[in-house]
Amino acid sequence: MFSSAVSKASRFIRPVVVSQRHYDGSVDTGGGALVIVNRDGWFLSAAHLFEVVPAFERHKAEIAASRNNGNTTDPRWITNYSIWTGIDNQQVKEVRVIPDNDLLLGRLYPFDPSGIEYPVFKDPASGLGIGTSLCKLGYPFQELASSFDAASNQFKLNLINLVLFPMDGIFTRDVAITVAGNNNRPATTRFIETSTPGLRGQSGGPIFGVDGLVWGIQSRTHNLYLGYNPRVRREGKEVEENQFLNVGLGAHPEVLVRFMKENGVAFEEKG
């Protein structure tokens, strides 16, 4: 059902691999995806994938203060980081973020537009039908690892060939989440919910229909309590098992369209 749509999406999705070296010398590696929007190199992704950037700046200031004042050090301070977007020596620039929607808009530089089939976004004014079949795409189940070479001050990625993995489901409902808003007044932000979870490695990837229209950007997984508490035996003891339904949340198409328009980013939309 999604074979044609997945083929289209595979031409505008790219991996995001984040490496970070800590004060104690340990190295962590994680990943997700991004969606290339147009031939100018603009892309959308999940903001949490790029949290390493502001964290690095905070930690750099804390490290300097510690050296000047003799304060206690934190082994988890980030001392170096790298964001790999599928092409070596490509940078992420002109970043804008909507934190409450876990949504990031940025630009890849340098960027080669050849060989890319750019996405068409769902026009939210055309209506979002509950029960519509949707698919998520990304790079889960990958063995991501990296090491840091202090001599060259660079990370070395140790990647197996990154393979795309789709996950189908249906659009279940709009979800409104309360956030702080301006002047500490409560406000709401919107997500679309899918009947299947987003897998680790699919964050920042597209949520799209069988026609290939992009409805959202995968953000997170929510665990909905089902109200069932069966008792099972574990290690000789009877324990209560809570039962959950894992669903996916993605940035709402209304948010995507408004965000790109507000920032003057060209894109195509269709009902």
Secondary structure, 3 states (H helix, E strand, C coil): CCHHHHHHHCCCEEEEEEEEEECCCCEEEEEEEEEECCCCCEEEEEHHHHCHHHHHHHHHHHHHHHHHHCCCCCCCCEEEEEEECCCCCCEEEEEEEEHHHCEEEEEEECCCCCCCCCCEEECHHHCCCCCCEEEEEECCCCCCCEEEECCCCEEEECCCCCCCEEEEEEEEEEEEEEECCHHHCCEEEEEEEECCCCCCCCCCCEEEECCCCEEEEEEEEEEEECCCCCEEEECCEEEECCCEEEEEEEECHHHHHHHHHHCCCCCEEEC
